[in-house]
Amino acid sequence: MQSPPNVFMPGRRDVLYGLGASLGSLALTSLLRGAETGSEERVHHPARAKRCIFLMMEGGPSHIDTFDPKPELTNRHLQAFTRSGEQESAMSSGKRYFVQSPFEFIKAGQCGADICSEWTHLKERVDDICFYRGAQAESVNHPTACYHINTGNRFGGDPGIGSWVTYGLGSQNENLPGFVVLPRSSYPQGGAANWSNGYLPAQFQGTPLRPEGSPILDLNPPKGVSRQRQRANLDLLAKLNQGHLAARPGRSELEARLNSYELAYRMQMEVPDILDLDGESEATREMYGIGQAKTDAFGRKCLLARRLIEKGVRFVQAYAGNWDSHDYIERAHGSLIRSVDRPIAALLKDLKQRGLLDETLVIFCGEFGRTPDNGLRGGGKSYGRDHNAKAMTMWFAGGGTKGGHTVGATDELGAEAVECVHPIRDVHVTLLHLLGLDDNRLTYYHAGRFKQLSQFGGEVIQELIG
């Protein structure tokens, strides 16, 4: 039979790529993963972790003043030099002065981990932590670096890590979002694009909980509106929206809107109990530092993160900052460490006591590290540090990582990673690997090609895995 003129007859490859477009890719990817693994979990290989808590220290915490001591800087303190050659930032050019850390370091735990003495609570948990000193970022500008660590793309517009994880693994609780964000009152540089769904279907975007006031607006139904009336209103709205969607196939934002209405209805039943921390014991609240001025805000985030993952949320990201200490690093970093030290230590202890740490990957990082030198400011008394993409420390706990170990190293000044060096994309690939996902197979068809979190592939950092 001869084909009608001007009608495109697709071949098998065209059909597969067509299925890969828009909402069809989700079904296709799920179908292929199911056929390949035969697992309801939709993992590509046995997972070490089922969920992730990502502690984002926005602003770029100094590795030299937290977990990577550099005695040589004491020998060179205030030694002047002129940096020459091509520089990534105007801040790092011209006359510079080496700056020693204002903090003392100790050896903590049975593993003898290096840790700043300001971490008075976290030092008790270092045997559960794998410190990694070999990561390198690609930008020294906050917005692009935040985008990079959170989405794999320095220029924004791509899905957040939590979006990829929930896209790959699905949800463990249909009454809650799979990806929840606990931001500061001021959003990080780059804003909500740090947890956007990007080009993934809209239902995979992160759900931020407001740090002040009601965490979710309109969580409770209006006065005088019963659950039955709400249900009837939603059913009518769904009927109208389904008709609208049927006339506009492939519009994921319409599908997401329908799903969000239903999810909001279900959340009204479950979320209030999760957000009510008064149900926790006084001892637990005190352990997290809740009720204490310095630690209350982040303590609530850490405790809420534990409660959310207990209820089936796949990925929780909690923000703390601002760690951008160009001046007065002793005062600035000291205050920030004290604000997160007790809450983070409590989170690790709590997860372990409840038998959750083995299957929960906890990550602590910023968007980059800081330099061993600075220009003198404030009459030469306000020592600080500039941005540094070539050296940073992040750490991992639980979820199959190698607790009680330090992996990688920076040079004697902390200026550049020199051992077990890996780019951020390899950190992302490792994170997905621990959750049972293969970055090369967790793809989504968009703008003419199948895309992935790492952008163009990477390798698992085997040294981090226990």
C-alpha positions as CSV (number, residue, x, y, z in Angstrom):
1,M,0.0,0.0,0.0
2,Q,1.4,3.4,-1.0
3,S,1.6,6.0,1.7
4,P,-0.5,9.2,1.2
5,P,1.5,12.2,0.0
6,N,3.0,14.6,2.6
7,V,2.4,12.2,5.5
8,F,5.4,11.2,7.7
9,M,5.5,7.5,8.3
10,P,7.8,7.0,11.4
11,G,10.3,4.1,11.6
12,R,11.0,2.2,14.8
13,R,13.7,4.7,16.0
14,D,11.3,7.6,15.4
15,V,8.6,5.9,17.5
16,L,11.1,5.3,20.3
17,Y,12.3,9.0,20.3
18,G,8.7,10.1,20.1
19,L,7.9,8.1,23.2
20,G,10.9,9.8,24.8
21,A,9.4,13.2,24.4
22,S,7.4,15.0,27.2
23,L,5.3,12.9,29.5
24,G,5.9,9.9,27.4
25,S,9.5,9.7,28.5
26,L,8.5,9.1,32.1
27,A,6.4,6.1,31.1
28,L,9.0,4.9,28.6
29,T,11.9,5.2,31.2
30,S,9.8,3.5,33.8
31,L,8.9,0.7,31.3
32,L,12.5,0.2,30.3
33,R,13.8,0.2,33.9
34,G,11.1,-2.2,34.9
35,A,11.9,-4.5,32.1
36,E,15.6,-4.3,32.9
37,T,15.4,-4.7,36.7
38,G,12.1,-6.3,37.4
39,S,12.0,-4.2,40.6
40,E,9.1,-2.3,42.0
41,E,11.8,0.1,43.4
42,R,12.8,0.9,39.8
43,V,16.5,0.9,40.8
44,H,19.2,0.0,38.3
45,H,21.3,-1.9,40.8
46,P,21.0,-2.8,44.5
47,A,20.7,0.4,46.4
48,R,22.7,1.3,49.5
49,A,20.4,4.1,50.5
50,K,16.7,4.6,50.0
51,R,16.5,8.4,50.8
52,C,18.8,11.4,51.1
53,I,19.1,14.4,53.4
54,F,21.2,17.1,51.8
55,L,22.5,19.8,54.1
56,M,23.4,22.8,51.9
57,M,25.8,25.3,53.5
58,E,25.1,28.2,51.2
59,G,27.9,30.8,50.7
60,G,31.0,28.5,50.6
61,P,32.2,27.3,54.0
62,S,36.0,27.4,54.4
63,H,37.5,23.9,54.4
64,I,40.6,25.3,55.9
65,D,38.6,26.5,59.0
66,T,36.3,23.4,59.4
67,F,37.7,20.0,58.4
68,D,41.0,20.5,56.6
69,P,43.7,22.0,58.8
70,K,46.8,23.7,57.2
71,P,49.6,24.2,59.7
72,E,51.8,25.8,56.9
73,L,49.4,28.8,56.9
74,T,50.5,29.5,60.5
75,N,54.1,29.7,59.3
76,R,53.1,32.1,56.5
77,H,50.4,34.2,58.3
78,L,50.3,37.7,56.7
79,Q,53.1,36.9,54.3
80,A,52.5,39.1,51.3
81,F,52.6,38.0,47.7
82,T,51.3,39.2,44.4
83,R,49.1,36.7,42.5
84,S,49.9,36.7,38.8
85,G,48.5,34.9,35.8
86,E,44.9,34.4,34.7
87,Q,42.5,34.6,37.7
88,E,39.0,33.3,38.0
89,S,37.9,36.3,40.1
90,A,38.9,39.9,40.5
91,M,38.8,39.3,44.3
92,S,41.8,36.9,44.0
93,S,44.1,39.3,42.0
94,G,46.7,41.8,43.1
95,K,48.5,41.9,46.4
96,R,47.5,39.1,48.7
97,Y,48.2,37.9,52.3
98,F,48.2,34.3,53.6
99,V,45.8,33.9,56.5
100,Q,46.1,31.3,59.2
101,S,43.0,29.7,60.6
102,P,41.8,31.4,63.8
103,F,40.6,28.1,65.1
104,E,42.3,25.1,66.7
105,F,42.0,21.7,65.3
106,I,41.7,18.4,67.2
107,K,41.8,14.7,66.3
108,A,38.3,13.3,67.0
109,G,36.8,9.8,67.3
110,Q,38.4,6.4,67.0
111,C,39.3,7.3,63.3
112,G,41.2,10.4,64.4
113,A,39.4,12.8,62.0
114,D,40.7,16.4,61.8
115,I,38.0,18.7,62.9
116,C,37.9,22.3,64.1
117,S,37.4,22.5,67.9
118,E,34.3,24.7,67.4
119,W,32.4,21.5,66.4
120,T,31.8,20.5,70.0
121,H,28.9,18.1,69.2
122,L,29.8,16.9,65.7
123,K,33.2,15.7,66.9
124,E,31.2,12.9,68.7
125,R,29.8,11.6,65.3
126,V,33.0,11.6,63.1
127,D,33.2,7.8,63.1
128,D,30.0,7.8,61.1
129,I,31.3,10.4,58.7
130,C,33.3,10.1,55.5
131,F,35.2,13.4,54.9
132,Y,36.0,14.1,51.2
133,R,38.7,16.7,50.4
134,G,39.1,16.0,46.7
135,A,36.0,17.7,45.1
136,Q,36.4,20.6,42.7
137,A,33.7,23.0,41.5
138,E,33.7,24.9,38.2
139,S,32.7,28.4,39.3
140,V,33.6,31.0,41.9
141,N,30.4,33.0,41.5
142,H,27.6,32.2,44.0
143,P,24.6,31.8,41.6
144,T,26.4,29.7,39.0
145,A,28.1,27.6,41.7
146,C,24.8,27.0,43.6
147,Y,23.1,26.0,40.3
148,H,26.0,23.6,39.6
149,I,26.0,21.8,43.0
150,N,22.2,21.7,43.0
151,T,21.4,20.9,39.4
152,G,24.6,19.9,37.6
153,N,24.3,22.9,35.3
154,R,26.0,26.2,36.1
155,F,23.5,28.3,34.2
156,G,20.2,27.1,35.7
157,G,17.1,25.7,34.1
158,D,17.9,22.1,34.7
159,P,16.2,19.8,37.3
160,G,17.4,19.8,40.9
161,I,19.1,16.7,42.3
162,G,16.0,15.9,44.3
163,S,13.9,16.1,41.1
164,W,16.1,13.5,39.5
165,V,15.9,11.2,42.5
166,T,12.1,11.3,42.7
167,Y,11.8,11.0,39.0
168,G,14.0,7.9,39.2
169,L,12.7,6.2,42.3
170,G,9.1,7.5,42.7
171,S,7.5,8.3,46.0
172,Q,7.2,6.2,49.1
173,N,4.2,8.2,50.4
174,E,1.5,9.4,48.0
175,N,0.3,11.9,50.6
176,L,3.6,13.9,50.6
177,P,5.8,15.4,48.0
178,G,8.8,13.3,47.1
179,F,11.2,16.3,47.2
180,V,11.0,18.8,50.1
181,V,13.2,21.9,50.6
182,L,13.7,23.7,53.9
183,P,15.2,27.1,52.8
184,R,16.3,30.1,54.8
185,S,14.0,33.1,55.0
186,S,16.1,34.5,52.1
187,Y,16.4,32.1,49.2
188,P,19.8,31.1,48.0
189,Q,21.4,33.0,45.2
190,G,19.7,31.8,42.1
191,G,16.4,31.4,44.0
192,A,13.9,28.6,43.5
193,A,15.7,27.5,40.3
194,N,18.0,25.6,42.7
195,W,15.2,23.1,43.3
196,S,13.2,23.4,40.1
197,N,12.0,20.5,38.0
198,G,13.6,22.1,35.0
199,Y,12.6,20.1,31.9
200,L,11.2,17.2,33.9
201,P,7.5,17.0,34.3
202,A,6.4,19.7,36.8
203,Q,5.3,17.3,39.6
204,F,9.0,16.6,40.3
205,Q,9.9,20.1,41.4
206,G,10.9,20.6,45.1
207,T,8.3,21.8,47.5
208,P,9.7,24.5,49.8
209,L,8.4,24.8,53.4
210,R,8.4,28.4,54.6
211,P,10.8,29.0,57.5
212,E,8.5,31.5,59.2
213,G,4.8,31.4,59.8
214,S,2.8,28.6,58.4
215,P,5.2,26.3,56.5
216,I,2.6,25.8,53.8
217,L,0.0,28.5,53.1
218,D,-3.6,27.4,53.0
219,L,-2.7,24.1,54.6
220,N,-6.0,24.0,56.5
221,P,-9.3,24.4,54.6
222,P,-11.3,27.6,54.9
223,K,-13.6,27.9,57.9
224,G,-16.9,26.3,57.3
225,V,-15.7,24.1,54.4
226,S,-16.0,20.4,55.2
227,R,-13.9,17.6,53.8
228,Q,-16.9,16.4,51.8
229,R,-17.4,19.7,50.2
230,Q,-13.7,20.0,49.3
231,R,-13.8,16.5,47.7
232,A,-16.9,17.4,45.6
233,N,-15.2,20.7,44.5
234,L,-12.0,18.9,43.5
235,D,-14.0,16.2,41.6
236,L,-15.7,18.9,39.6
237,L,-12.5,20.8,39.0
238,A,-10.7,17.6,37.9
239,K,-13.5,16.8,35.4
240,L,-13.1,20.3,33.9
241,N,-9.3,20.1,33.9
242,Q,-9.2,16.6,32.4
243,G,-11.3,17.9,29.4
244,H,-8.9,20.8,29.1
245,L,-5.9,18.4,29.2
246,A,-7.3,16.0,26.7
247,A,-7.4,18.8,24.1
248,R,-3.7,19.7,24.9
249,P,-1.8,16.4,25.1
250,G,1.8,16.5,26.2
251,R,1.4,19.5,28.6
252,S,3.1,18.3,31.7
253,E,2.3,21.5,33.7
254,L,-1.4,20.8,33.3
255,E,-1.0,17.2,34.5
256,A,1.1,18.5,37.4
257,R,-1.6,21.0,38.3
258,L,-4.2,18.2,38.5
259,N,-1.8,16.2,40.6
260,S,-1.0,19.1,42.9
261,Y,-4.6,19.7,43.7
262,E,-5.1,16.1,44.8
263,L,-1.8,16.1,46.7
264,A,-2.7,19.3,48.5
265,Y,-6.0,17.6,49.6
266,R,-4.1,14.6,50.9
267,M,-1.4,16.7,52.5
268,Q,-4.0,18.5,54.7
269,M,-4.5,15.2,56.5
270,E,-0.9,14.2,57.0
271,V,1.3,17.3,57.0
272,P,0.0,19.0,60.1
273,D,1.1,16.1,62.3
274,I,4.5,15.9,60.7
275,L,5.1,19.7,61.1
276,D,4.0,19.6,64.8
277,L,7.3,19.1,66.6
278,D,5.6,19.3,70.0
279,G,4.9,15.6,69.6
280,E,8.6,14.9,70.1
281,S,10.0,14.3,73.6
282,E,11.5,17.2,75.5
283,A,14.9,15.3,75.4
284,T,14.7,15.0,71.6
285,R,13.9,18.7,71.1
286,E,16.7,19.7,73.5
287,M,19.1,17.4,71.6
288,Y,18.4,19.3,68.4
289,G,18.8,22.6,70.1
290,I,15.2,23.6,69.7
291,G,14.3,26.5,72.0
292,Q,17.8,27.8,72.1
293,A,18.3,31.1,70.3
294,K,21.4,30.1,68.3
295,T,20.3,26.6,67.2
296,D,16.5,26.7,67.1
297,A,16.1,27.6,63.4
298,F,18.4,24.9,62.0
299,G,17.5,22.5,64.8
300,R,13.9,22.5,63.6
301,K,15.0,21.9,60.0
302,C,17.1,18.9,61.0
303,L,14.3,17.4,63.2
304,L,11.7,18.0,60.5
305,A,14.0,16.4,57.9
306,R,14.1,13.2,60.0
307,R,10.4,13.2,60.4
308,L,9.9,13.7,56.7
309,I,12.1,10.9,55.6
310,E,10.4,8.6,58.2
311,K,7.2,9.3,56.4
312,G,8.5,8.4,53.0
313,V,9.9,11.7,51.5
314,R,12.8,10.7,49.2
315,F,14.9,13.8,49.2
316,V,15.0,16.6,51.8
317,Q,17.3,19.6,51.4
318,A,18.0,21.9,54.3
319,Y,19.7,25.3,53.8
320,A,22.0,27.1,56.3
321,G,24.2,30.2,55.8
322,N,25.5,32.6,54.9
323,W,29.1,31.2,54.9
324,D,30.5,33.9,52.6
325,S,33.1,35.1,55.0
326,H,35.3,37.6,53.2
327,D,35.9,39.4,56.5
328,Y,36.1,38.5,60.2
329,I,36.1,34.8,59.5
330,E,36.6,33.9,63.2
331,R,33.4,35.7,64.2
332,A,31.4,34.8,61.1
333,H,32.4,31.1,60.7
334,G,32.4,30.6,64.5
335,S,28.9,31.8,64.8
336,L,27.7,29.7,61.8
337,I,29.4,26.5,63.1
338,R,27.7,26.9,66.5
339,S,24.3,27.4,64.8
340,V,24.5,24.1,63.0
341,D,26.8,21.9,65.1
342,R,24.3,20.7,67.6
343,P,21.4,20.1,65.1
344,I,23.6,18.2,62.6
345,A,25.1,16.0,65.3
346,A,21.6,15.3,66.7
347,L,20.3,14.4,63.3
348,L,23.1,11.8,62.8
349,K,22.6,10.4,66.3
350,D,18.9,10.3,66.0
351,L,19.0,8.5,62.6
352,K,21.4,5.9,64.0
353,Q,19.4,5.3,67.1
354,R,16.3,4.7,65.0
355,G,18.0,2.3,62.6
356,L,17.6,4.8,59.7
357,L,21.2,5.9,59.1
358,D,22.3,2.8,57.1
359,E,19.6,3.5,54.5
360,T,19.7,7.3,54.6
361,L,22.4,9.2,52.8
362,V,23.3,12.5,54.6
363,I,25.4,15.0,52.7
364,F,27.0,18.2,54.0
365,C,28.5,20.7,51.5
366,G,28.6,24.2,50.1
367,E,29.0,25.5,46.6
368,F,32.8,25.8,46.8
369,G,35.6,26.2,49.3
370,R,37.7,29.2,50.2
371,T,41.2,30.5,49.5
372,P,44.2,30.3,52.0
373,D,44.7,34.0,51.4
374,N,42.9,37.3,51.3
375,G,43.4,41.0,50.7
376,L,43.6,42.9,54.0
377,R,40.5,44.9,54.9
378,G,39.3,46.9,57.8
379,G,42.8,48.3,58.7
380,G,44.4,44.9,58.4
381,K,42.4,43.3,61.2
382,S,39.4,41.7,59.4
383,Y,40.9,38.5,58.1
384,G,38.8,36.5,55.8
385,R,38.9,34.3,52.7
386,D,37.8,34.6,49.1
387,H,36.0,32.0,46.9
388,N,37.9,28.9,45.8
389,A,36.5,26.4,43.2
390,K,39.7,24.2,43.2
391,A,39.4,23.0,46.8
392,M,36.5,22.2,49.1
393,T,35.5,19.7,51.8
394,M,32.2,17.9,51.8
395,W,31.2,15.0,53.9
396,F,28.9,12.0,53.7
397,A,27.3,9.8,56.4
398,G,25.2,6.7,56.2
399,G,23.7,5.3,53.0
400,G,26.6,3.0,52.2
401,T,29.4,5.5,52.6
402,K,32.7,4.8,54.3
403,G,32.2,6.1,57.9
404,G,35.3,7.0,59.9
405,H,37.5,7.8,56.8
406,T,39.0,10.9,55.2
407,V,39.3,10.6,51.4
408,G,41.4,12.9,49.2
409,A,43.7,15.8,50.1
410,T,44.5,19.4,49.3
411,D,48.0,20.9,48.9
412,E,49.9,22.2,52.0
413,L,48.1,25.5,51.8
414,G,44.6,24.2,51.0
415,A,44.6,26.1,47.7
416,E,43.9,23.1,45.4
417,A,42.8,19.4,45.6
418,V,45.7,17.1,44.8
419,E,44.5,13.6,45.8
420,C,41.5,11.7,44.7
421,V,40.4,14.7,42.7
422,H,36.9,14.6,41.1
423,P,34.6,17.2,39.6
424,I,31.1,17.8,41.0
425,R,29.5,15.7,38.3
426,D,31.3,12.6,39.8
427,V,29.8,13.5,43.2
428,H,26.4,13.6,41.6
429,V,27.0,10.2,39.9
430,T,28.1,8.8,43.2
431,L,25.0,10.1,45.0
432,L,22.7,8.5,42.4
433,H,24.7,5.2,42.5
434,L,24.2,4.9,46.3
435,L,20.5,5.3,45.7
436,G,20.5,2.5,43.2
437,L,20.4,4.8,40.1
438,D,22.8,4.8,37.1
439,D,23.3,8.3,35.8
440,N,23.8,7.0,32.3
441,R,20.4,5.3,32.4
442,L,18.5,7.9,34.4
443,T,17.7,10.1,31.4
444,Y,15.0,12.3,30.0
445,Y,14.5,13.3,26.4
446,H,14.5,17.1,26.0
447,A,15.6,19.5,23.2
448,G,16.6,16.7,20.8
449,R,18.6,14.5,23.1
450,F,18.4,12.4,26.3
451,K,19.7,14.4,29.2
452,Q,21.1,13.4,32.6
453,L,22.1,15.0,35.9
454,S,25.8,14.8,35.2
455,Q,25.3,16.6,31.8
456,F,27.6,14.2,29.9
457,G,28.5,11.4,32.2
458,G,30.9,10.8,35.1
459,E,32.3,8.2,37.3
460,V,31.5,6.8,40.7
461,I,34.0,7.8,43.4
462,Q,34.6,4.3,44.7
463,E,36.8,5.5,47.6
464,L,33.7,7.0,49.3
465,I,31.7,3.8,49.3
466,G,32.0,1.4,52.3
